Amino acid sequence: MTRIPPFARRVLLVLGLLSLTMSAWAQGLGDRRLGVRWDGGSPRLAFSARDLVDDPDVRRALASGVSKRIVLTAQAYRVGSTRPFATRTRECHITYDLWQESYVVQIGSRRGVEPDLEAAVRRCLVVRNFAVGRSGDFDRYRGDQVYFAVRAEFNPISARRCREALRGSGGNTDPIGALVVNIVRRDICGADRAIDFRSQPVVVPGGGR
């Protein structure tokens, strides 16, 4: 009988836990119909995550005058798989200007002013041309069914602070540690509020290869 070295057993255990965690997360997502169109072999998504702010504490925080972060993350999965093969993340900052009584919204280098909270939320959380990955990311999946998982986070901990928290909790930088980060991230590096949902299955164009 072949003995499995302790290190290999540790790798298999962590991979098993990671697979179970990702599978449970993907299966636990609520379904939401997303608009999906294909442009040059890569998808462009249209969806709304406005219900992220359907919470009194979140709305009060947005009206406080202190800048708040909203992060949208979309990932592509082949149907039946729990491993994403393409990812896109976008950050939006909302700040209520107490003097002008308006909301300053910044997405990347683009900055705009909205007259009220609802308009600011629409600018951040209603998207119509959200590119996920590049055309090459989808080449091997032509003719296959894929779906898109979306996570919207209000005021998530920054990547730098997350790394610091993980180091303080005993996380490390070896390959095993990197996998453990994926398992514990939602507990240690969480957001003030988050919502998750997944799209309907869609077929990647260009099948028949």
N, C-alpha and C positions, 0 to 999 in steps of 0.2 A: 504494500500500500504506500503510495507516494505521500510524503509529509509536506505540508505547506509551511514554508518559513513564517515566523511570527510577523515580519514586516509585510509579507504578501497577504497574510490574513487580515492585517490592519487595513491594507489598501482595499481588499474586497469588502470588508465591513463598511468602510466609509462610502465606497461606491454604491453599495446596496442601500444604505441610509439616504444618500443623496437621491438615488433613483426613486425611492419611495416618497421622499419629501416633494420632489418635483412633480411626480405623478399625482399625488394628493392635491397639490396646489392647482395643477391644470384641470383635474376633474372637478374640483370644487368651485371653479369659476362660473359665474352666471353667464348665460348666453345673451348676446346683444347683437342685433344685426348691424353690420358695418358696411359702408359703401367701399367697394374694392374695384379699382380700375387698374389696368396694366399699361405702363408706358415704357417702351424700350426693354421689356422683359422684367421690369421691377414694379412692385405694387405701390399704389398711392391710396391711402386709406382716408375715409371720411367718417367721423364719429363724434359723439358728444360725451364728455365726462363731467358735465355740469353738476351732477348729483354729488360730486366730491364735496361741494360747499353746502350741501343740505344739512347743516349742523350749526346750531346757534353759536357754539364756541368758535368754530371756524370763521363765521361771518363777523363776529366781534373782533377776532384777531385781524381780519382783513381791513377793518375800519379803524384800527388802533393808531395808524400813522407810522407803524414800524413795518419795514419791508418784509414781505413773506414770499417764500419760494413754493412754486408748484412744479412738479416734475412729472412728465408723461413718458412712459416707456412702452414700446410695442415690440413684440418678438414674434417671429414666424416659426411655426412648427409643422412638420409633416404629420398628417393625421395618423395616429397610432404611436407617435414618438413623444417622449418627454424632454427631448434635447432641442433647444432653439438653434436655428442655423442662421438667423439674421436678426439684428437688433437696432432700434433707433430710440434715442432719448432726447427729449427737449425740455429745457428749463424756462420757466416764466416767472418773473418777479412782479408783484403787485404792491404798490405803496400808496396809501391814502395821503394826499396833500391837504393838510389841515387848513392851510391858508387859502388855497384855491378851491377847496371843497370839491376835488376831483381825484380820479385815480390814475396814477402813472403806471403804465404797463410796459415792461421790457422783456422782449424775447430775443435772445442773442444780442446783436447790435442794434436791433430795431426798437425804437422807443416811441410810445404814443400816449395820449391822454384821453381818458374816457370820462363821461360826465357822472356815471353812477356805477355802483358795484356790479349790477347785472351785465352792463356792457363790458366791464373789465373781465368778468368771469367768462363771458362769451369769447373774448379775444384769446384767453388762455386755454380754455377747455373745449371749445368747439373747433374742430380741425377739419379741413376739406381736402388737403393735398399732402398728407403725411407719408413721406417716403420711408420705407423700411428696407434697409439693405440696398444692394446694387444688383444689376441684372445678372451678373455672374453668380451671385449667391443662389439664384433660383434655377440655373441651367440644369443641374442634375435632377431637379424635381419636375421637369416638364411633363405634363400629363398626369401628375400626382395631385391628390387633394392635400391642401394645407389649411391651417387656420392661424389667426393672429390673436395673441393674448395681450391685453392692455392693462397696465397698472398706472393709476393716477395717485400721486402722493402730495399731501399738503405738509409743507415744512419738514421734509426729510432731513436727517442728519447728513452732513456733507461727507464726501468720500474720504477726505483727510481725517475728519473726526471719527469716522467709522473705523479706519485703520488703527487710529490711536486707541479706540475703545477695545478693539479686538486684541491688540497687543497687551492692553491692561488686563484682559480677561484670560490671557494665556494663549492667544492665537499666535501662530508663527508663519514663516514665509516659505516653508518647504512645500512640495506638491501636495502632501496630505493636508497641510494647514490651509492651502488655497481651497480645497474641496470642503473642509469644515466651515470655512467662511460662508459658503453658499447655504449651508444648513442653518447656521445661527444668525445670519444677517438680519432676518426679519424680526428677531427678538432683540438683538443688541443695537442694530442700526435701523430702527424703525422710524416711522413718520408720525406726526400728530394725528393724522387721519389718512386712510388709503382705501381705494376701491379697486377691485379687479374684475375683469370680464373678458370673455373670449368671443370671437366672431363665429359666424357660420362657416362651414367648410367651403372652400373655393378651389377650382382646378387651375393649376399653373398652365398658362397657354403654351402651345408648341409641342404637344404630345405626338405620339406616333413614331418616336425615335426607334 
